[in-house]
Amino acid sequence: MSGFFENQYVMPYSFILLLISYICHCIYKQTRQHQLSRSKGCKDAQSKAPVKDPFIGFDFIYDCLFAKPIEKYLDSTFKTFQQLGATYAYKRWTWEAVYTCDSRNIKHVLASGFDDFKLPRLRVNAMMGLLGSGIFTLNGYSWSHARGVLRPCFAKQNKESIVNMLEMHFQALLRRIPNDRATIDLQPLFFWLTMDFATDFLMGHSTRVLDRASSHAKEKQFVDDYLTCSTEIVRKMQLGPLQMFSINFAAMRARSRVFRYIDDFINASLDKKDESEFTNMGCNVLQCLSAVTTDRKQLRDQILHILVASRDTTACLLSNLFFVLAKKPHIYDKLRREVISIAGVEPATDNQLNNMEYLKWCVQESLRLHPVIPTNAREASKDTVLPYGGGEDGNSPLLIKKGSLVMYNIYAMHRDARIFGPDSEEFVPERWNGLRPGWNYLPFNGGPRICIGQKFALLETYYLVSRMVQTFETMSAVDDSEWIELYALATTCKDGVKVGLTRAN
Ligand code: HEM
């Protein structure tokens, strides 16, 4: 009988105990935040984005479920910064986010305050479900270990063999372009080319989707499945905290096939290693990685993550650049003259590419005006501060609570007229003559997580752009439509790159 009474009181007592410890925890947390805020001289955010529901932040659910995608989303974010200032707070769901395009805050998040921030959980979850756990989802020690293993694999790549590989895939692209000056959309061709090239240098086996003559059903299926997975990642990220309720069986099946496709190459690579065939072959990234680990899951995850990092980004850069070049014949001519004056009509060497100053300016300008990773985010891993954005003038530090997001906007930062001039919304490669924007220009990120493949991506882009302008005497856009973004894992042109081309004799 006494046991019955005891049991009867256990539940309410445990509940009260839990409630008290929760309240104590909240008080302790708030006191610490208050102390940190005072010691750092933090003030309230200079401005806050207007919200319909300031208590819980249900706006976010509404936006996720019902809001129509904004056609020129990036421009709208730039305008919001112009109205609210370079840093503002926004209450979403039950947490707060801070939006910033202030280079001093971005530098803090990525470099000086690096240890206080990590990759946002929402991004990690969205990517991990479809790509496994690789460099794009890792934090802390696992990330620095993965980076330490990957970095030498890129350093070891031989530039001459990369350029030869690029030439082979470029020739396949040319075979896809008719000689009759008909209008062609370059964008899908660039996406195929970068897939063919990336799979080649990553695994030593190209998907060769550009090669019309070949019937690579398995490879084509892989390219389709990869697209299904990356589209699903973007969809999940857009769903935010609601992503856990979304299940997409087609994407899960695609993921299994993508895994199987890559596993075949991993098995082959590990078998060859056993047979000591390793040294006789050109070293691709997979071979390089399998010299460090034989864990097949780890190998697959890293390869998939580098594929995501390298393929879409470079295809987007090429598409964004040619979208603009086709509309600006004077820039195209100037670029072509430079390339031909240095390399003639033969494929340029690495050395020659390095001497092509105007080519570099055009690429830098494209990455400035249309950065392929235009917005990004970090989550505070502890209570911390941002150096600017607080107080009436925005010059005081701002408290960032553990778990809050800092959403940083490269697109808006790259339009700062104080750094890039009053014509900062125009495509003007000449502005790069003597310009050193430092932390105000971050197409490849900055700090310890700066893009590992930056040099590689630039070599690839310089080479392909130089080959395009050598081959085509003129390139003209089919209409004067403006650049509108297609906002995905990397950002490209919504309406493609439709151009008319004239081959040089
Ligand atoms: C135009 C081309 C490219 C652009 C604009 C670009 C940009 C970026 C950016 C902004 C990040 C930081 C992402 C973040 O931390 O949230 C990044 C990371 C990374 N990129 Fe690139 N990337 C490009 C090409 C490449 C290529 C070709 C490779 C590999 C061959 C590559 C490999 C990586 C890797 C491995 C990371 C993760 C680094 C880390 O977290 O430590 N990227 N890239």
Residues whose N, C-alpha, C, O or C-beta is under 5 A from the ligand:
A	BS01	HEM	I135 R147 I306 A309 S310 T313 T314 L317 V372 I373 N376 P443 F444 N445 P448 R449 I450 C451 I452 G453 F456 A457
